[in-house]
Amino acid sequence: MTSLLDDVKRMLELGYGDIPRLKHIKETLEKNKMLYVSDRKYLHKLTQDQPEKHQAKTSTYGSEKPVGYSTDTDLGLEDLKEKISVDEEPS
């Protein structure tokens, strides 16, 4: 059985999970402070997912796509011209 600190260091090395949250958990553990139950559960869940078998995952929190087209590369030429003209028009 590994320690929580070992687990969080391994997740950071793999780039697996919410990196800022993992850094906060690591700092908390290194300072011998009390870890929130939610952080403990989060770390436990990450380690149970066996990240060695998965590609590195990172959090997508805060990077929501705007409503509409998924990406500009999905648009045809005419759709892209229309999008550009709409984006440039003053409101």
Beta strands, then each sheet from edge to edge (+ up, - down):
end
